[in-house]
Amino acid sequence: MRDTPELVREYAELEKLFYQLKAILPGARNQTLYRKTVDRLAEIDATPPDGYSLPAAARKLVDCATAHGWRHLIRWTHPGYEGTPFVKIQVGRLGDETGNWTMTYTWHARDCVPGKVRLFGHGLMPSPGHRVSYAAPSLTAVRKLIVDNPVTEEPC
């Protein structure tokens, strides 16, 4: 169960710790705790609310990104969220000196049957040479962009 009082409390405590650690000067011990905190928050965020699952189109995007060396982030509404659930999917990779590739798409449950979400609006995308976000291309076009621009080496 995702929205148990224990998980809601853990999430709130982790979020508070995250911001405290972010404000502290970096140190090896703090960085380890910071990484553990960030990883646990990401794990909780990637878990859908009870009765929901990642839409097929979002899963295809994440799978394509992973297969071609791009990074991804899945963020559902946090445990205990009382509004209509939504999920943001972000895929990206390092670019060149002009910038990075990052695409963000949102699926929202507003006006959907319980347990379903649908793509909400256009995605947002800054890209090399365009630091300001603009409307991202369709999911099909983004998957093609990912396939055409795989990550061929590990970043420094």
C-alpha positions in Angstrom: 0.0 0.0 0.0 1.4 3.3 -1.1 -0.6 5.8 1.0 -0.2 4.2 4.4 0.4 6.6 7.3 3.9 5.1 7.7 4.9 5.8 4.1 3.3 9.3 4.2 5.3 10.1 7.4 8.6 8.5 5.9 8.2 10.6 2.7 7.7 13.8 4.7 10.7 13.1 6.9 12.9 12.2 3.9 11.8 15.4 2.1 12.7 17.5 5.1 16.1 15.7 5.4 16.7 16.2 1.7 16.4 20.0 2.0 18.5 20.1 5.2 21.3 18.1 3.5 21.1 20.3 0.4 21.7 23.4 2.5 24.8 21.9 4.3 28.3 22.3 2.9 29.2 19.1 1.1 31.1 16.4 3.0 31.7 12.8 2.2 29.5 11.6 5.0 26.7 14.1 4.1 27.0 13.1 0.4 26.4 9.5 1.2 23.3 10.3 3.3 22.1 12.7 0.6 22.4 10.1 -2.1 20.6 7.5 0.0 17.8 10.1 0.7 17.5 11.0 -3.0 17.4 7.4 -4.0 14.7 6.5 -1.5 12.6 9.5 -2.5 13.0 8.5 -6.2 11.9 4.9 -5.3 8.8 6.2 -3.5 8.0 8.7 -6.3 8.2 6.0 -9.0 5.6 3.9 -7.2 2.1 4.7 -8.5 -0.8 5.4 -6.2 -3.0 2.4 -5.4 -5.1 1.4 -8.4 -2.9 3.2 -10.9 -0.1 2.0 -13.3 2.2 3.7 -15.7 0.4 4.2 -19.1 1.7 2.1 -22.0 2.9 5.1 -23.9 4.9 6.3 -20.9 6.4 2.8 -20.4 7.4 2.7 -24.1 9.2 6.1 -23.7 11.0 5.0 -20.5 12.0 1.6 -22.1 13.3 3.4 -25.2 15.3 5.9 -23.2 16.8 3.1 -21.1 17.7 1.0 -24.1 19.6 3.8 -25.7 21.5 5.1 -22.6 19.3 8.0 -21.7 18.3 8.6 -18.1 14.7 8.8 -16.9 12.8 9.9 -13.9 9.2 8.8 -13.0 7.4 11.0 -10.4 3.9 10.2 -9.3 2.1 12.5 -6.8 3.6 12.0 -3.4 2.1 9.6 -0.8 -0.8 11.3 1.0 -1.5 13.7 -1.9 -5.2 14.5 -1.8 -5.7 15.9 -5.3 -6.2 14.1 -8.6 -3.1 11.8 -9.2 -0.7 12.6 -12.0 2.7 11.3 -13.2 5.5 13.2 -14.8 8.0 11.3 -16.9 11.3 13.0 -17.7 13.9 11.6 -20.1 17.2 13.2 -20.9 20.8 13.0 -21.7 23.9 15.2 -21.6 24.3 17.2 -24.7 27.2 19.4 -25.8 28.4 22.8 -24.6 25.1 24.4 -25.9 23.0 22.4 -23.5 21.3 19.0 -22.6 18.3 17.1 -23.9 15.4 16.9 -21.4 11.8 16.1 -22.2 9.1 16.1 -19.6 5.6 14.7 -20.2 2.6 14.7 -17.7 -0.2 12.2 -17.6 -3.1 13.3 -15.4 -6.2 11.5 -13.9 -8.4 14.5 -14.2 -11.7 13.6 -15.9 -10.6 10.0 -16.2 -12.1 6.8 -14.8 -10.4 5.8 -11.5 -7.1 4.1 -12.1 -6.5 5.7 -15.6 -4.4 8.7 -16.6 -4.1 10.5 -20.0 -1.4 12.6 -21.6 -2.0 16.2 -20.4 -1.0 19.0 -22.8 2.3 19.1 -24.6 5.5 18.0 -23.1 8.2 20.5 -22.4 11.7 20.4 -23.8 14.9 22.5 -23.5 17.5 21.2 -25.9 21.0 22.0 -27.1 21.0 25.6 -28.4 17.5 26.2 -26.8 17.8 26.6 -23.0 14.2 27.9 -22.6 11.6 25.1 -22.5 9.3 24.9 -25.5 6.6 22.4 -26.6 8.2 19.0 -27.0 7.4 16.8 -30.1 5.1 13.9 -30.0 6.0 10.8 -28.1 6.7 9.0 -31.4 9.0 11.7 -32.5 10.8 11.8 -29.2 11.4 8.0 -29.3 12.9 8.5 -32.8 15.1 11.3 -31.5 16.3 9.0 -28.7 17.1 6.2 -31.1 18.9 8.6 -33.4 21.0 10.1 -30.5 22.0 7.2 -28.3 24.4 7.7 -25.4 27.6 6.0 -26.7 29.9 6.7 -23.8 29.6 7.3 -20.1 29.7 11.0 -19.1 32.8 12.3 -17.3 
